[in-house]
Amino acid sequence: MEIKNNKKSLKETADELMKIEGNVRGTILFSNLQFILKRQGKEGLKKVEEKLKELGYPFEFQKIKQFDWYPEALSHLILLICQEIFNWKEEDFFEMGYQAPQLSVVFKFLMKYFVSLQKAFLETPNYWKKHIDVGELVPYQLNEKEGFVILQLKGYKFHYLGCVYKKGYFTRLLEYLLPNKKIITTEKKCVHRGDSFCEFLVKWQ
């Protein structure tokens, strides 16, 4: 299902978004809510919760369990709500994605096994499945000599803000693996621009 019209009301967009199937681990929602709490405080977090209830999708943040599954659409709806009530820009959602790994218990557990860039690259599909049960993250190309990796995200389409978020997320992942490098992530292809899948180019220097 595709959400095409950005001029729709938040309620209309929410209703379409929440029909899309797929689940995410609570650890991702938890990290995002921690980011909102840091940026907007307890009152800001309360406003997000109230807006979810107003839209017809009530959710109690304090009950999140990091290893449980929740609708992936919910994580995107929270992004949209932050955009509307806090007037966040793309750089804010990039930063939210960037901060997410360090707050994820699943990430911290899995990173112990990523002993090399090559190992992490090959384990990308499994890493994705540990967090999200819809779509496939494909490790398309790794070129250590020229300093880049290409990841393709297939069978996954929610909202474009999620792509901005993932650019931040992938940037942080590579920083963990290459702590002394400057990482730059760009989205070369995107389902929200008419491509059949999203493709992320992550470069370092």
N, C-alpha and C positions, 0 to 999 in steps of 0.2 A: 504494500500500500504506500502511496506517495502523497506527501503533503506539498502541494504546489503553490498555493496562494498565500503569500506573506501578509496580505491585507486582511485576512480573515481575523475574526475576533479571537482572543485567547481561548475562550470557551470552545469555539468551533475547532480550533487547532488542537486543543487538548483532547477533544472527543475523537478526532481522527487519529491522533498520535497513540492514544491508549488502546486502540484496536489492533495495533501492531504487536505481533507475538514475539516472545523472547524474554529471557531473564538475565539478571545480573546479580552478582554476589553482594550481600549487604555491605561488605567492606568498601566498595566503591561509593555507595550512598553515604556511608559513614564519613569517609574522607571528604566528600563534597560538602556535607553539612558542617563539618569542622571548619572548612574554608569559609563558608557563609558566616559561621559564628565568629570567626576571627575578623572578618571584614565588616560585618553589620551588627555584631553583638547579639545578645539573647532576644532583643526586641525584633531584630531583623529576621532571625530564625523563626520567631513566632509569626511574623507576617507571612512568611513562605508557607508555613503550616496552615494558617487561616485561609490563604488563597487556594491551596489545594482542596480544602474543605468546601470553599465557595464554588469551585469548579466541578465539584462532585466526586473528587478522588481523595478523600480524607486519609491522612497518614500520620502516625504518631512517631516522630523521630526518635524519641527516647527508647522505643521498643526495638530498634534495629539490632539484629544479630548479624555479626560480620560474615558468618559462613552460610547463612540462609540465602535463599533465592528470592528476588523481588522483580517485578516487571521492569525490564530495561527502559520501556517507554516512560516510566516514572522518573528516571534519572534525567531524561531529556526535558520532561515537563518542568522539572525543577529549574533547569537552565533557562527555559522560557519565562518562568515566573521571575527569576532574578533579573532578567533583561527588562521586564516590564516594571517591576516595583522599585528596583535599585538603579535602573538606567545603565546597567553594565554594558561595556563594549566588548569587541572581540578579544582584546588583550586581557580582559578580566577572565574570560572563559579559557583562554590559553593558559593563564596563570593557575586557574583552578585545576586544569589537567596536569600542569607541571608539578603542582604540590601533591597531587593524589597518591603517587607511588609511595612516598615516605610515610603515609598514614595507613597504608594497606598492610594488614597482617599476612595476607596471602602473598603479596609481593615480597615482603621480608623473608618469608619462608622459602619461596622459590629462588630468590637471588643467591642463596647459599650454594645452589647447584650450578649456577652460571659461572663456571670457572674461566671461561674465555668468550670472546666475541663470537667465534664460530659456533661454540656450544649454544650460546644464547640464541643465535640466529636460527639454528636448526630446531630449537625448542619453542620457537615463537607460536606455532599452532596450538601446542599444549598449554602454553601460558595463557593464551586467549581463552581456551575452553575452561580453564580453571576459574576465570572471572565472568565469562559471558557464554550463554548456551545457544546463541543465534549468530549466524555468519561464520566466516572463516578468515583468519589472518594468515596470509600466505607469505613466507619468506622468499621473495622473488629473486633478489640478487644481493650479493655481498661482495664488495671490492675493497679489500683492506689497503691495497696499494694506492688507489685513487681516493680512498677515504669516503666511502658512501655505502648505504644499505637502502634497498627498495623493498617496501612492504605493501602488499595489496590486500585490501579488505573487501571481501566478496560476500554477496548474499545478506547484506546488512544495510538498512536504510531507515533512518528515523528523522533527524533534523540536522540542518547544516551546522548548528552550534556544536553538535557532538563532534563534528570533524575538526573544528577549531580546538575543542577540548583535547582531542586525540593528538593533535600536533604538539601540544604542551606535554602530554603524557609520554609520547615517544621521545621527545627531546630529553626529558628527565631520565628515562630508561637508559639511553645511550650515555648520558653523563655518569651514571653509576658504573657503566662498563668501561668508559673511557674518561676517567676523572680529570685528566690533564688536557682535554681537548675542548675546543669551542664547537658546540653542536648547533646546527641550523636545520630545521625541518620545514619542508614545503609540501603542499598537496598538489601533485601534478595532474591527477585525475580525480573527479568527484561525481558521485551519483546525483548530487544536487545541481550539477552543471550539465547534466545530460550524458555522462559517461556510464558505462555498465558496472563499474566498480570504482572504489576509491584507491588511489595510489599515493603513498607517502615516500618522499625522498628525504633521507636523513643523512646529512653530510657532516664531516668533522675536519678540523684543521688545527 
